[in-house]
Each structure stands twice: as C-alpha cells, then as structure tokens.
Amino acid sequence: MIMCVFIVLGALGRPIHPGIIPWRELRRKKMAATTSSEGCELEGDKTDCGGGLAEGGLSPPDQVSPAEEDPPATTAPADFVSPFVSPVLANCNSTNYQCRTPYRKRKSESSLDLRSQLPCKKLFPEDSPSNNNCNGKKKQQEPPPNDKQKQQRIPSVSSSKDIPPPEMSEWLSQFQKWTNAERILAINRLVESCEPSQVRHMMQLIEPQFQRDFISLLPKELALLVLSFLEPKDLLRAAQTCRNWRFLAEDNLLWREKCRQAGITRESPSHGNRRIRHRSPSTPASPWKAAFMRQHRIEMNWRVKPIRPPKVLKGHDDHVITCLQFSGSRIVSGSDDNTLKVWSATTGKCLRTLVGHTGGVWSSQMSGSTIISGSTDRTLKVWNAETGQCIHTLYGHTSTVRCMHLHEKKVVSGSRDATLRVWDVDSGECLHVLVGHLAAVRCVQYNGKLVVSGAYDYMVKVWDPEREECLHTLQGHTNRVYSLQFDGIHVVSGSLDTSIRVWEVESGVCKHTLMGHQSLTSGMELDNNILVSGNADSTVKVWDIITGQCLQTLSGANKHQSAVTCLQFNNRFVITSSDDGTVKLWDVKTGEFIRNLVSLGSGGNGGVVWRIRANETKLVCAVGSRNGNEETKLLVLDFDVDSK
C-alpha cells in the first residue's frame, strides 16, 4: 500500500488522459438497480452493462445532461494505462474477459459503487466472494497465514504481490524534485483523492511515528534534561502518564532546580520522609518537590483561599504600637507606654513584658533571643527574650534614640542629638561615635562594614565606623530624609521632597532620581535590583534601581484611600498597610490588586494599621486609632497549609 501512495503522488504530477472518466465524476452518478459489475463486458472503449452500449461507460438512463457535461474530450489511446489502474487490470484480456459470478447489489448501497465500475474484482480481493482472477481461471487456494504473517499483514491493503507499474520510478523522481510546498500540496490532493479505506491505511502508517515514548527510550540524564524545560504544572501532568515518567518527574535534583527558580531555598526533609514510608520503592519521593508543592499551596492560601479568623493579641491598652519585630514564632511589640511585649505567633499568648524604660519605646531590633530597644529616655536596652531580663542599658545619647540597625553582634543607633553610635551587644560598650549630621538622624543602615545614615538636615552620609570617618556626604535632597535602603553597592534614600534617589556607595554619585510620588516616602524595601516604595500620596511603586524605571504603580480603583504606613514584599507579593485601616495584597510582577487581607470596621473613621511584618506563612499587623475608635491590638493571620 505504501507503493500505491507514492504511485498516486506521482500521478498528481501527470495530467490524466482526457479519454479517462474521472473517478469523482463516476461517484456522482447512480447506476440502474439492475446493473451489475459482474455482467459488464469490455469492447474497446464501449461498455455493455445490460442497458446498452454508451460512450464513456454510462448507460443511457444515467447519461449526464448537457449542462452537467465536461468539455468534449478525445478518446484515450488503446495502449494508454491510467495511473489509477493496477498492472493486473491493465494486462486483462479486455475483449474476451467476462466475470462469471453475478453480483447482486445490496439495498443499502443506493449510491454509485466505484467497485462496480471496474471490470476486475482483483482490485478488491477482501470483498470478492469468488476466487476468480482476471483471466477467468480459478485461483489456487492459498495456505492459511501463520502468526508472524498475521502480525505483518495490514488490514485494507491490496495484495503485496501486485507488481508496481514501471512508471513508479519516474513518479517518485518527480515527487523528489518538488519543493516542500509543492509536496504538501500534492499530499493534500492525494488525501482528497483517496477512499476512506486508503486514508485509514495512511493513518496506520503515520500514527505510530508519533506515538513513540521517546522519554522512556532516552538515557535518564537526557530524559531529565528534556523534562527540565517543562513548567512545574506540566511536570506534574507528565508524572501522571506512566510509572516510568513518574519516576523521572519526581527526580529530586529536577525539583531542586524548580525550587531555585521559584526562590525556594529549603527542602522539606520531614515531609519527604513521611511520604517515603507510604510509597513504593520504585517511585521515590522528592523532598524538593514536597517543598515546591507546599509553597504552591501557601501561595494559593494568600491569593484565593478564605482567610482564617486572625488571632487577636491585646496588651498595650490604648497606647500606640510604635515598633514591631517578627522572627520565627516570636513577635515583639514596642509602645509609647514604655514597655515591650513578647508574644507567641503560634498561640497568640503574651509570653512576657519587658519593663525598664522610663520613656516611650520608638525603635527596636531582634535577632534570635536578643532584643534591643531605643527610647525617648535616651538609652538603649539589651534584653533576653527567653527570660525577659535586661542584660545591658546603653548610655551615651543625649536625646531620643529614633532609629537603629543590628548586624550580628553590633548595633548602630541614630538619635535626635544628630549623632550615631556603634555598640557591642555582648559587652554593652560604645565602640564608636559618628558625628557630622546637623539635625536629627531619622534612619540608619549597617552591613557590618559601612554605616549609611539619613537625617533631617537633607543629607545622606556614608561612614567607615572603624575609623569614625565620613566617606561621602550625598547631597541632592531638598527636604528631610525619612527612609533608607542599603545593599552594599547602592544607597536608596526617600525624602519629604517627593523624590527617591539611588546612589553608588563607592563613588557617592547619584545614579538615578526616581520621580513619580507626590508626597513623603514613608517606607521602602529593596531586594536585589527591585525597590518597592510606599508614599503618603496613597500609592505604592515598584522600581528597577539599575535602569531607574518605574515597573509598576499599585493604584487604580482598589488603591489605598489614605497614606501608606508600611509595606513588605517578596518575589510574588507586595503587602501594604494604610491610614485607611486596610491591608492590601498585590502581585509584584503585574501590579494587579489581589485582595484585602485586613479591613477594619473603623477604617476611614480613625482606624489605622500602623505597622506590618510578614514571613512566608504569617502576617502580623499592629492596629490602633487616631481618635479612640479602634482599640490597640495585634492581628496575626495564618496562611500556612493545614497540618494533618
């Protein structure tokens, strides 16, 4: 049958002789009910089918009307062989041959049967009830095929013993000379010209070429390389194909790479070990896959799942929560009631209250079980979070300690006395004093080598604390500097002059001035080259500090209705709080609003979310009021997967 396909392909490149009636023409015609293909005789180019002789093989009752006739055609030469006629038919004795077995047409075959128009039943051996051959001699009985021959035999294919016509080589050569477009056109014409049984045969030849499981045939290394190009959701679908694919699709190194791309840095060994106990040894579990799936479920909890009722932590009465820290399962809140409180993020209970300051607490830092606080009483205190004991009281500043930054065992504090001090946390000793600002220091950053400070004197300074030397004074702002970010290479400063400036710390050069906000930039977060800024104009913007471009503005119909008070972000979300009493969740990549996480009943009427802190699974909000309409409290929202 493959040879037949190429024969027809070759025929598409040759014009059909005008004396041959097209098969499509015959298909449109109907034969008389008494007409039988077995009773037809061939006499030259005249056909006698019991209804008299007619030109072109049609009896008078079925002749085409003049309006339907094709243009006049010349008669085919006697020795012409149609490309659609087999060599066996061509060699038949057309003058003497007459089929002996009568054929009775079924009632269901109301349309023209092409087979009845052919003088030899040899073309359709599977339907022929007799063993007659084209020479009128009885065909010898063939022995039944063995199993191997049955497997090799393809249904609906004419006998392979038919000798291909001599023109086949010429047709194949012509097909090979054609361009790709011409070959596609020829194949299209071929399919249109084929009977359904022939098309089915083509499918039987073609489909197996696209059904090969190449993943299972490849070496494991190459198969994993191919699968590594799939998205995680497609990888999960592939794992459902078969056992072999599942084994490959759960490879731990493959999922480790997917976790790396998603920003997941920790595997889930305990979860993976739990799964291994319940799985077959042939399909090993992947701790990295478990970590990825857990992260995906957590993300869905943040995005779309119903928000669980938050834990409500009360303890500072009606005072304002001025600073908030959250690490692990421990929350630390500082207030202008002169105290700090340590809470359990898991149970919501107040573990202990840190008492000792004689003024309001306005700044704090936490690392492990060490808590450091700064107060209006001009001191810093170092606390043990486990016992609640005050380990050191650090004296030296002459005014309120307004800001601080802890790095390992050293903390740098900034005060309204316009100085910065570097302290040793373990000993409580003041190591260095940095003098140079002309007004209150409002913000500070420290990476262990350099100190960067912003002040109300409109300036940003870069210090070498070991030498107590100011390396650069970054001038450019025209109003107070309220916020800073420092990654060791770039300094980003936000000011009341509505601008954000990006500085190169090595040279002190201003690389970009980011314009777009309309008021005070109250808070910023920097991760790699992505900066997110919150402003008193109620908008949040996402910037690329390398190019200086604004990537997204988080606004629109769902934007905050008042000043943005605080923000947090990771590689998926931006979380923002506001004076309007709401906490909103945004998509960091698209800038689209996702949903409100918190919406106070007193929002817009004095209720305020002052501070927020978040980790992978929890969000802590410090809530209060400007006019007493909302009590002071902490809200803890949990987005972790359900523990089972």
C-alpha positions as CSV (number, residue, x, y, z in Angstrom):
1,M,0.0,0.0,0.0
2,I,3.0,2.3,0.6
3,M,3.9,1.8,-3.0
4,C,0.3,2.8,-4.0
5,V,0.6,6.0,-2.1
6,F,3.7,7.0,-4.0
7,I,2.1,5.9,-7.3
8,V,-0.8,8.3,-6.6
9,L,1.7,11.0,-5.6
10,G,3.4,10.6,-8.9
11,A,0.1,10.7,-10.7
12,L,-0.6,14.1,-9.3
13,G,2.3,15.4,-11.3
14,R,1.0,13.9,-14.6
15,P,-2.1,15.1,-16.4
16,I,-4.9,12.4,-16.6
17,H,-5.6,11.5,-20.2
18,P,-8.8,13.3,-21.3
19,G,-10.2,10.0,-22.5
20,I,-10.4,8.6,-19.0
21,I,-13.5,9.4,-17.0
22,P,-12.5,10.9,-13.5
23,W,-13.5,8.8,-10.5
24,R,-15.2,11.8,-8.9
25,E,-17.4,12.0,-12.0
26,L,-18.4,8.4,-11.6
27,R,-19.1,8.9,-7.9
28,R,-21.8,11.4,-8.6
29,K,-23.6,9.1,-11.0
30,K,-26.1,6.4,-10.0
31,M,-26.3,3.0,-11.7
32,A,-29.6,1.4,-12.6
33,A,-30.8,-1.1,-10.0
34,T,-30.4,-4.0,-12.3
35,T,-26.9,-3.1,-13.3
36,S,-24.2,-5.5,-12.1
37,S,-20.5,-5.1,-12.4
38,E,-20.1,-8.8,-12.9
39,G,-22.1,-8.7,-16.1
40,C,-20.2,-6.0,-17.8
41,E,-18.1,-6.6,-20.9
42,L,-15.3,-4.5,-22.3
43,E,-15.3,-3.9,-26.0
44,G,-12.6,-1.4,-26.9
45,D,-13.8,1.8,-25.3
46,K,-17.5,0.7,-25.3
47,T,-19.1,-0.7,-22.1
48,D,-22.1,-3.0,-22.1
49,C,-23.7,-3.3,-18.7
50,G,-27.0,-4.7,-19.7
51,G,-28.6,-1.4,-20.6
52,G,-27.0,-1.0,-24.0
53,L,-23.7,0.5,-25.1
54,A,-22.8,4.0,-24.2
55,E,-19.8,6.2,-24.7
56,G,-17.6,6.5,-21.6
57,G,-19.1,3.5,-19.8
58,L,-22.5,5.1,-18.8
59,S,-25.9,3.6,-19.9
60,P,-28.4,5.9,-21.5
61,P,-30.6,6.3,-18.3
62,D,-27.6,7.6,-16.4
63,Q,-26.1,9.8,-19.0
64,V,-25.2,13.3,-17.9
65,S,-27.3,16.2,-19.1
66,P,-25.6,18.7,-21.5
67,A,-25.5,21.3,-18.7
68,E,-23.5,18.9,-16.5
69,E,-21.2,17.5,-19.1
70,D,-17.5,18.3,-19.1
71,P,-15.9,19.8,-22.2
72,P,-15.6,17.3,-25.1
73,A,-12.7,15.0,-24.7
74,T,-10.8,12.9,-27.1
75,T,-10.8,9.1,-26.8
76,A,-7.9,7.6,-24.9
77,P,-5.4,5.6,-27.0
78,A,-5.9,1.9,-26.8
79,D,-2.5,1.3,-25.2
80,F,-2.9,4.1,-22.6
81,V,-2.8,2.9,-19.0
82,S,-4.3,5.1,-16.3
83,P,-2.2,5.7,-13.2
84,F,-5.2,4.6,-11.2
85,V,-5.5,1.2,-12.8
86,S,-3.3,-1.6,-11.4
87,P,-0.9,-3.6,-13.7
88,V,-3.0,-6.7,-13.3
89,L,-6.1,-4.9,-14.6
90,A,-4.1,-3.5,-17.4
91,N,-3.0,-7.0,-18.5
92,C,-6.5,-8.3,-18.6
93,N,-7.9,-9.6,-21.8
94,S,-10.5,-6.9,-22.3
95,T,-12.1,-8.4,-25.4
96,N,-12.7,-11.9,-24.1
97,Y,-13.0,-11.5,-20.3
98,Q,-16.3,-11.6,-18.6
99,C,-16.8,-12.1,-14.9
100,R,-18.7,-15.3,-14.3
101,T,-20.1,-14.8,-10.9
102,P,-23.1,-12.5,-10.8
103,Y,-23.1,-9.7,-8.2
104,R,-26.3,-8.7,-6.5
105,K,-26.3,-5.1,-5.2
106,R,-27.5,-4.6,-1.6
107,K,-30.3,-2.2,-0.9
108,S,-28.2,0.0,1.4
109,E,-25.8,0.7,-1.5
110,S,-28.0,3.4,-3.1
111,S,-25.1,5.5,-4.3
112,L,-22.7,4.5,-7.0
113,D,-20.2,1.8,-6.0
114,L,-17.0,2.5,-7.7
115,R,-16.0,-1.1,-7.5
116,S,-18.9,-2.0,-9.8
117,Q,-17.4,0.2,-12.5
118,L,-14.2,-1.8,-12.6
119,P,-14.0,-4.8,-14.8
120,C,-11.9,-6.9,-12.5
121,K,-12.6,-7.8,-8.9
122,K,-8.9,-8.4,-8.3
123,L,-8.6,-4.8,-7.0
124,F,-10.8,-5.6,-4.0
125,P,-9.9,-9.2,-3.0
126,E,-11.2,-8.7,0.5
127,D,-14.8,-8.2,-0.8
128,S,-14.8,-10.7,-3.6
129,P,-16.8,-13.9,-2.8
130,S,-15.1,-15.8,-5.5
131,N,-11.6,-16.8,-6.4
132,N,-11.8,-15.7,-10.0
133,N,-8.8,-14.0,-11.4
134,C,-8.7,-11.6,-14.3
135,N,-8.0,-14.4,-16.9
136,G,-11.1,-16.2,-15.9
137,K,-9.2,-19.1,-14.4
138,K,-9.8,-20.3,-10.9
139,K,-7.3,-19.2,-8.3
140,Q,-5.4,-21.7,-6.4
141,Q,-6.2,-22.0,-2.7
142,E,-3.5,-20.3,-0.5
143,P,-2.4,-21.9,2.8
144,P,-3.7,-20.1,5.9
145,P,-1.1,-17.5,7.2
146,N,0.9,-18.2,10.2
147,D,1.0,-15.8,13.3
148,K,4.0,-13.9,12.0
149,Q,2.4,-13.3,8.7
150,K,-0.8,-12.1,10.5
151,Q,1.2,-9.6,12.5
152,Q,2.8,-8.2,9.4
153,R,-0.4,-8.0,7.5
154,I,-2.1,-4.6,7.4
155,P,-5.8,-4.5,7.0
156,S,-7.5,-2.9,3.9
157,V,-4.3,-3.3,1.8
158,S,-4.3,-4.8,-1.6
159,S,-2.1,-7.8,-2.2
160,S,1.6,-7.1,-2.0
161,K,2.2,-9.5,-4.9
162,D,1.0,-6.8,-7.3
163,I,3.9,-5.7,-9.4
164,P,4.4,-1.9,-9.3
165,P,3.9,-0.2,-12.6
166,P,7.1,0.8,-14.5
167,E,6.1,4.5,-14.2
168,M,6.6,4.4,-10.4
169,S,10.3,5.3,-10.6
170,E,9.5,8.3,-12.8
171,W,6.7,9.5,-10.4
172,L,8.9,9.1,-7.4
173,S,11.7,11.0,-9.0
174,Q,9.3,13.8,-10.0
175,F,8.0,14.0,-6.4
176,Q,11.5,14.2,-5.0
177,K,12.2,17.2,-7.3
178,W,9.4,19.2,-6.0
179,T,9.8,21.8,-3.2
180,N,8.4,21.4,0.2
181,A,5.3,23.5,-0.6
182,E,4.7,21.5,-3.8
183,R,5.0,18.2,-1.9
184,I,2.5,19.4,0.8
185,L,0.1,20.5,-2.0
186,A,0.5,17.1,-3.7
187,I,-0.2,15.3,-0.4
188,N,-3.3,17.4,0.2
189,R,-4.5,16.5,-3.3
190,L,-3.7,12.8,-2.7
191,V,-5.7,12.7,0.5
192,E,-8.7,14.3,-1.2
193,S,-8.5,11.7,-4.0
194,C,-8.3,8.7,-1.7
195,E,-11.1,6.4,-0.5
196,P,-11.7,6.2,3.3
197,S,-10.1,2.8,3.5
198,Q,-6.9,4.3,1.9
199,V,-6.9,7.2,4.3
200,R,-7.2,4.8,7.2
201,H,-4.2,3.0,5.9
202,M,-2.2,6.2,5.7
203,M,-3.1,6.8,9.4
204,Q,-2.0,3.3,10.3
205,L,1.4,4.1,8.7
206,I,1.7,7.6,10.1
207,E,0.3,7.5,13.7
208,P,2.9,5.0,15.1
209,Q,5.7,7.5,14.1
210,F,4.2,10.0,16.6
211,Q,3.3,7.6,19.4
212,R,6.8,6.6,20.4
213,D,7.6,7.1,24.1
214,F,10.9,8.8,23.4
215,I,11.3,9.8,27.1
216,S,11.5,6.2,28.2
217,L,13.9,5.4,25.4
218,L,16.3,8.1,26.3
219,P,19.1,7.7,28.9
220,K,18.0,9.0,32.3
221,E,20.3,12.1,32.1
222,L,18.9,13.1,28.7
223,A,15.3,12.4,29.7
224,L,15.7,14.7,32.8
225,L,17.2,17.4,30.6
226,V,14.2,17.3,28.4
227,L,11.8,17.4,31.4
228,S,13.7,20.3,32.9
229,F,12.3,22.6,30.2
230,L,8.7,21.9,31.4
231,E,6.9,24.3,33.8
232,P,6.1,22.8,37.2
233,K,2.4,22.3,36.4
234,D,3.3,20.5,33.2
235,L,5.8,18.4,35.1
236,L,3.1,17.3,37.4
237,R,0.9,16.3,34.5
238,A,3.7,14.3,32.9
239,A,4.1,12.4,36.2
240,Q,0.6,11.0,35.6
241,T,1.4,9.5,32.3
242,C,3.0,6.2,33.4
243,R,5.3,4.8,36.1
244,N,8.5,5.5,34.2
245,W,7.5,9.1,33.6
246,R,6.5,9.5,37.3
247,F,9.9,8.1,38.4
248,L,11.7,10.7,36.2
249,A,9.3,13.5,37.0
250,E,9.9,13.2,40.8
251,D,13.7,13.4,40.5
252,N,14.9,15.4,43.5
253,L,17.6,17.4,41.5
254,L,15.0,18.3,38.9
255,W,12.7,19.7,41.6
256,R,15.6,21.4,43.3
257,E,16.1,23.4,40.2
258,K,12.4,24.3,40.0
259,C,12.6,25.4,43.6
260,R,15.7,27.6,42.9
261,Q,13.8,29.3,40.0
262,A,10.8,29.9,42.4
263,G,13.0,31.3,45.1
264,I,12.6,28.4,47.5
265,T,15.8,27.8,49.4
266,R,14.9,25.0,51.7
267,E,13.7,21.4,51.1
268,S,11.2,19.6,53.2
269,P,13.0,16.6,54.6
270,S,10.5,15.7,57.2
271,H,7.6,15.9,54.8
272,G,9.5,13.9,52.2
273,N,10.4,11.1,54.7
274,R,6.8,10.9,55.7
275,R,5.8,10.4,52.1
276,I,8.5,7.7,51.6
277,R,7.0,5.5,54.2
278,H,3.8,5.3,52.2
279,R,5.2,5.0,48.7
280,S,6.5,2.2,46.5
281,P,10.3,1.9,46.4
282,S,10.1,2.2,42.6
283,T,8.7,5.8,42.9
284,P,10.9,7.7,45.3
285,A,9.6,10.9,46.8
286,S,11.3,14.2,46.3
287,P,11.8,16.5,49.3
288,W,12.3,19.4,46.9
289,K,9.1,18.5,45.2
290,A,7.3,18.4,48.6
291,A,8.8,21.9,49.3
292,F,7.6,23.2,46.0
293,M,4.1,21.8,46.4
294,R,3.9,23.2,50.0
295,Q,4.9,26.6,48.7
296,H,2.3,26.5,46.0
297,R,-0.4,25.7,48.5
298,I,0.7,28.5,50.7
299,E,0.6,30.9,47.8
300,M,-2.9,29.8,47.0
301,N,-3.9,30.5,50.6
302,W,-2.6,34.0,50.3
303,R,-4.2,34.6,46.9
304,V,-7.6,33.0,46.9
305,K,-8.4,30.7,49.8
306,P,-10.8,32.0,52.5
307,I,-8.9,34.0,55.2
308,R,-8.9,32.3,58.5
309,P,-10.1,34.3,61.5
310,P,-7.0,36.1,62.9
311,K,-5.6,35.8,66.3
312,V,-6.1,39.0,68.3
313,L,-3.3,40.0,70.7
314,K,-4.2,42.7,73.2
315,G,-1.9,44.2,75.8
316,H,-0.8,47.8,75.2
317,D,-4.2,49.2,76.3
318,D,-4.9,52.4,74.3
319,H,-1.3,53.3,73.6
320,V,0.2,53.4,70.1
321,I,2.4,50.5,68.9
322,T,5.4,52.3,67.7
323,C,7.7,49.5,66.5
324,L,7.2,45.8,65.6
325,Q,9.5,42.9,65.1
326,F,8.7,39.3,63.9
327,S,11.1,36.4,63.7
328,G,10.3,32.7,63.8
329,S,7.5,32.2,66.2
330,R,8.2,35.3,68.3
331,I,6.6,38.7,67.9
332,V,8.0,41.8,69.8
333,S,5.9,45.0,70.0
334,G,7.1,48.3,71.4
335,S,4.8,51.0,72.6
336,D,4.8,54.6,73.9
337,D,3.6,53.0,77.2
338,N,7.4,52.5,77.9
339,T,7.2,48.7,77.5
340,L,7.8,45.9,75.0
341,K,5.9,42.7,74.9
342,V,7.0,39.3,73.6
343,W,4.2,37.2,72.0
344,S,3.9,33.7,70.7
345,A,2.9,33.8,67.0
346,T,1.6,30.3,67.3
347,T,-0.7,30.6,70.3
348,G,-1.2,34.3,70.4
349,K,-0.3,34.5,74.1
350,C,1.8,37.2,75.7
351,L,5.0,35.4,76.9
352,R,6.5,38.3,78.9
353,T,6.5,42.1,79.2
354,L,9.9,43.9,79.1
355,V,9.7,46.8,81.7
356,G,12.6,49.2,82.4
357,H,12.4,52.2,80.1
358,T,11.2,55.5,81.5
359,G,10.1,56.8,78.2
360,G,8.2,55.6,75.2
361,V,9.9,52.9,73.0
362,W,10.4,54.2,69.5
363,S,12.8,51.7,67.9
364,S,13.7,48.1,68.3
365,Q,15.7,45.2,66.7
366,M,15.7,41.5,67.3
367,S,18.0,38.6,66.4
368,G,17.4,35.2,67.9
369,S,16.7,35.6,71.6
370,T,18.3,39.1,71.8
371,I,16.1,42.2,71.7
372,I,17.4,45.7,71.6
373,S,15.2,48.8,72.2
374,G,15.6,52.5,71.9
375,S,13.6,55.0,73.9
376,T,12.8,58.7,74.4
377,D,14.6,58.2,77.7
378,R,17.9,58.5,75.6
379,T,19.0,54.9,76.3
380,L,19.2,51.6,74.6
381,K,18.5,48.4,76.4
382,V,19.5,44.8,75.5
383,W,17.0,42.1,76.6
384,N,16.9,38.4,76.8
385,A,13.7,37.3,75.1
386,E,13.6,34.0,76.8
387,T,13.8,35.3,80.4
388,G,12.7,38.9,79.9
389,Q,15.8,40.1,81.7
390,C,17.5,43.4,80.8
391,I,21.1,42.5,80.1
392,H,22.6,45.9,79.4
393,T,21.5,49.5,79.4
394,L,23.5,51.6,76.9
395,Y,24.0,55.2,77.9
396,G,25.5,57.9,75.7
397,H,22.9,59.7,73.5
398,T,21.6,63.0,74.7
399,S,18.2,62.8,73.1
400,T,15.6,60.3,71.8
401,V,17.0,57.1,70.2
402,R,14.9,57.3,67.0
403,C,16.4,54.5,64.8
404,M,18.8,51.6,65.0
405,H,20.1,48.7,62.9
406,L,21.5,45.4,64.2
407,H,24.2,43.4,62.4
408,E,25.5,40.2,64.1
409,K,26.9,41.4,67.5
410,K,27.0,45.1,66.7
411,V,24.1,47.7,66.7
412,V,24.2,51.2,65.3
413,S,21.8,53.8,66.8
414,G,20.8,57.1,65.5
415,S,19.4,59.9,67.7
416,R,17.8,63.3,67.6
417,D,21.1,64.5,69.1
418,A,22.4,64.3,65.4
419,T,24.9,61.6,66.3
420,L,25.3,57.8,65.6
421,R,26.8,55.4,68.0
422,V,28.2,51.8,67.4
423,W,27.7,49.4,70.3
424,D,28.9,45.9,71.2
425,V,25.8,44.0,72.1
426,D,27.6,41.4,74.3
427,S,29.5,43.8,76.4
428,G,27.3,46.9,76.2
429,E,30.3,49.0,75.3
430,C,30.1,52.0,73.0
431,L,32.7,51.3,70.3
432,H,32.4,54.4,68.0
433,V,30.7,57.8,67.8
434,L,29.9,59.2,64.4
435,V,29.5,63.0,64.3
436,G,28.7,65.1,61.2
437,H,24.9,65.5,60.8
438,L,23.4,68.9,61.6
439,A,20.0,67.7,62.6
440,A,18.2,64.6,64.0
441,V,19.2,61.3,62.5
442,R,16.0,59.6,61.2
443,C,17.2,56.4,59.6
444,V,20.3,54.2,59.6
445,Q,21.6,51.1,57.8
446,Y,24.6,48.9,58.7
447,N,26.1,46.0,56.8
448,G,29.0,45.2,59.1
449,K,31.5,47.4,57.2
450,L,29.7,50.7,56.3
451,V,27.1,52.8,58.0
452,V,24.6,54.8,56.0
453,S,22.5,57.5,57.7
454,G,19.8,59.9,56.7
455,A,18.8,63.0,58.7
456,Y,16.6,66.0,58.9
457,D,19.5,68.1,57.5
458,Y,18.5,66.8,54.0
459,M,21.7,64.8,53.7
460,V,22.7,61.2,53.5
461,K,26.1,60.2,54.8
462,V,28.3,57.1,54.3
463,W,30.6,56.2,57.2
464,D,33.5,54.0,57.9
465,P,32.7,53.2,61.6
466,E,36.1,51.7,62.4
467,R,37.9,55.0,61.6
468,E,34.9,57.1,62.6
469,E,35.2,58.8,59.2
470,C,32.5,60.1,56.8
471,L,33.4,58.8,53.4
472,H,30.7,60.5,51.4
473,T,28.1,63.2,52.0
474,L,25.3,62.5,49.5
475,Q,23.7,65.9,48.7
476,G,20.7,66.4,46.5
477,H,17.6,66.1,48.5
478,T,15.8,69.4,49.3
479,N,13.9,68.2,52.3
480,R,14.2,65.8,55.3
481,V,15.3,62.2,54.6
482,Y,12.9,59.7,56.2
483,S,13.9,56.3,54.8
484,L,16.9,54.4,53.6
485,Q,17.9,51.1,52.0
486,F,21.4,49.8,51.5
487,D,22.6,46.6,49.8
488,G,26.4,47.2,50.0
489,I,26.5,48.6,46.4
490,H,23.6,51.1,46.2
491,V,22.1,53.5,48.7
492,V,18.5,54.4,48.2
493,S,17.1,57.4,50.1
494,G,13.5,58.6,50.3
495,S,12.6,62.2,51.3
496,L,9.9,64.6,52.0
497,D,10.8,66.4,48.8
498,T,8.8,63.5,47.0
499,S,11.9,62.1,45.3
500,I,13.8,58.9,45.7
501,R,17.5,58.9,44.9
502,V,19.7,56.0,44.0
503,W,23.4,56.5,44.9
504,E,26.5,54.5,44.2
505,V,28.1,53.9,47.6
506,E,31.7,53.5,46.2
507,S,31.8,56.9,44.4
508,G,29.0,58.8,46.1
509,V,27.5,59.6,42.7
510,C,23.7,59.9,42.3
511,K,22.8,57.3,39.6
512,H,19.0,57.9,39.4
513,T,16.4,60.3,40.7
514,L,13.1,58.4,40.9
515,M,10.2,60.8,40.4
516,G,6.5,59.9,40.5
517,H,5.4,60.2,44.1
518,Q,3.6,63.3,45.3
519,S,4.5,63.3,49.0
520,L,6.6,61.8,51.7
521,T,8.1,58.4,51.0
522,S,7.4,56.8,54.4
523,G,8.8,53.3,53.7
524,M,10.9,51.3,51.3
525,E,12.0,47.7,50.8
526,L,14.9,46.7,48.5
527,D,15.6,43.1,47.2
528,N,18.3,42.8,44.5
529,N,17.5,45.4,42.0
530,I,13.8,45.7,42.8
531,L,12.7,48.6,45.1
532,V,9.2,49.0,46.4
533,S,8.2,52.4,47.9
534,G,5.2,53.4,49.9
535,N,4.1,57.1,50.0
536,A,1.8,59.4,51.8
537,D,0.1,60.0,48.5
538,S,-1.6,56.6,49.0
539,T,0.3,54.9,46.1
540,V,2.9,52.2,46.0
541,K,5.5,52.0,43.2
542,V,7.8,49.2,42.1
543,W,11.2,50.3,40.6
544,D,14.2,48.9,39.0
545,I,17.2,50.7,40.6
546,I,19.6,49.7,37.8
547,T,17.6,51.3,35.0
548,G,15.7,53.8,37.1
549,Q,12.4,52.7,35.6
550,C,9.1,52.5,37.4
551,L,7.9,49.0,36.7
552,Q,4.5,49.1,38.4
553,T,2.3,51.6,40.2
554,L,0.0,49.9,42.7
555,S,-3.1,52.1,42.4
556,G,-6.4,52.0,40.5
557,A,-9.9,51.5,41.8
558,N,-8.6,49.4,44.7
559,K,-5.8,51.6,45.9
560,H,-5.5,52.9,49.4
561,Q,-7.6,55.9,50.3
562,S,-5.0,57.4,52.6
563,A,-1.3,57.4,53.4
564,V,0.6,54.2,53.1
565,T,2.1,53.5,56.6
566,C,4.2,50.3,56.0
567,L,4.9,47.7,53.4
568,Q,6.6,44.2,52.9
569,F,7.3,42.3,49.7
570,N,8.9,39.2,48.3
571,N,9.3,37.8,44.8
572,R,5.5,37.2,44.5
573,F,3.6,39.7,46.6
574,V,3.6,43.2,47.9
575,I,1.7,43.7,51.2
576,T,0.8,47.3,52.1
577,S,-0.9,48.9,55.2
578,S,-2.5,52.3,55.4
579,D,-4.1,55.0,57.4
580,D,-7.4,53.9,55.9
581,G,-7.5,50.8,58.1
582,T,-6.8,48.2,55.4
583,V,-4.0,45.8,54.5
584,K,-3.9,45.0,50.7
585,L,-2.2,42.2,48.8
586,W,-0.8,43.0,45.3
587,D,1.0,41.0,42.6
588,V,4.6,42.3,42.5
589,K,5.1,41.3,38.8
590,T,1.9,42.6,37.3
591,G,1.0,45.3,39.8
592,E,-2.6,43.9,40.0
593,F,-4.6,44.1,43.1
594,I,-5.4,40.7,44.5
595,R,-7.5,41.3,47.6
596,N,-7.8,42.9,51.0
597,L,-6.3,40.9,53.8
598,V,-7.5,43.2,56.6
599,S,-10.3,45.7,56.6
600,L,-11.1,47.4,59.9
601,G,-14.6,48.4,60.6
602,S,-13.3,51.8,61.8
603,G,-11.3,52.3,58.6
604,G,-11.8,55.8,57.3
605,N,-13.0,56.8,60.7
606,G,-9.8,56.8,62.7
607,G,-8.8,53.1,62.5
608,V,-5.2,52.7,61.4
609,V,-2.8,49.8,60.6
610,W,0.5,51.3,61.9
611,R,2.9,48.5,61.2
612,I,3.0,45.2,59.4
613,R,5.5,42.3,59.4
614,A,5.3,39.1,57.4
615,N,7.1,35.9,56.7
616,E,6.2,33.0,54.4
617,T,3.1,31.9,56.2
618,K,2.1,34.6,58.6
619,L,1.2,38.3,58.7
620,V,1.3,40.5,61.8
621,C,-0.5,43.8,61.9
622,A,-0.2,46.5,64.5
623,V,-3.6,48.2,64.7
624,G,-4.7,51.4,66.5
625,S,-6.7,54.5,66.2
626,R,-6.2,58.3,65.9
627,N,-9.3,59.1,67.8
628,G,-10.1,56.2,70.0
629,N,-12.5,54.4,67.6
630,E,-10.2,51.3,67.4
631,E,-8.5,49.6,70.3
632,T,-4.8,48.9,70.2
633,K,-4.0,45.3,69.2
634,L,-2.1,42.9,67.1
635,L,-3.7,40.8,64.4
636,V,-2.0,37.5,63.4
637,L,-3.1,36.0,60.1
638,D,-2.0,32.4,59.3
639,F,-1.7,31.2,55.6
640,D,0.1,28.0,56.3
641,V,-1.1,24.7,54.9
642,D,-3.4,22.7,57.1
643,S,-1.5,20.3,59.4
644,K,-2.8,16.8,59.1
